[in-house]
Amino acid sequence: MPFYYSLSIRAQMKNISFKTDVLPMKDKLFRLAFRITLNQQDAEDVVQETLIKIWNRHDQWDEIESLEGWALTIARNMALDVLRKQDIHRTVSLDEPLSSNTHNLSHTTHTPYEQMMEKERIAMVRDLMNSLPEKQRTAMQLRDFEDKSYKEIAAIMQISEDQVKINIFRARQFIKKSYDSLQNS
């Protein structure tokens, strides 16, 4: 295969479009930014700034191994910058449910009492997640809600895979232990 032919195939394979490849990631970027900032307006601002930054670096897209990983890394760093600028460590509950499935509680429970109990359990877990340190919260968000691999999370968070596993393990342990103690009290 001639050299120029293999280059044209590679260029065609990496033909990245802002509209079809970058914009569809905005919901993932928002969820990550929201998990870090715990503020809808801040998360929206982070997503907008992330998309602008990605657009401004469109000449580098072909060199990037994982566009999604790169975008999530930018969003994470920008969300952390927002927290640093605010210089706060807040633990407020999320206004939004963890997933769209929580709106359809009637599919899994039958009585109004069961639905209320399920909503309370979800709110309790959400509050516990919000109280996690940022690295644990982000690692858990990327793993459990965004279905990222440990390797992808490590690249996004710029830490080792072992550190990712430790953060996720500690987050899950904290939530389980705290949830159990709240249920028993």
Phi, psi and omega in degrees: 000126181297150182302313183297329179291317180293327177293320181291325176296315181296319179295323179290323180293328182263019180289097187260135180244134178300317184292317186264338183251326185264309183303322178298345179277355188300326178292319177296318179298318180296314181300319179294312180298321180293321178297327182276312185276334183059029181216124185298315182296316178298318180296318178298319178297319179298315179298315180299314179294323178297314180297322177295316180297319178297314180299317181294342179251028183299338178288346180262354187304320182292339182272347186274130181290314180230106180298319180294316178298319178297315180296317179295324177296316178299313181298317180298312181297321179292322177295320176295324177298321178300315179297318180297319180294323179283338179051048178228158173231090185257153175230083178250158181282152177285141175279331183266147177291161180294329178208165180293343180294337182289342176286339184253047182295334182295341178285334182254340178233160188248318185265158176301324177298313179298320178296317179297316180297319179296318178298320179295319178297317179296317179297321180295314179296319179300315178296320178296319177298321180294336181274354178291152171299153187306314183297318179293317181297316181294314180299317180293320178300311183294323182282308190273335183248334179255357178056040178274150176283164177300322180296316179295318179297317179300318179293317181294316184273352180059048174224172181284161177298324178297319178295324177299311182299319179296315180298317180293317179301312181297320179297314181294320179297315180299314182295316180297311182297315181294317180298313180299318181291326176291324180291327182275351182265000000 
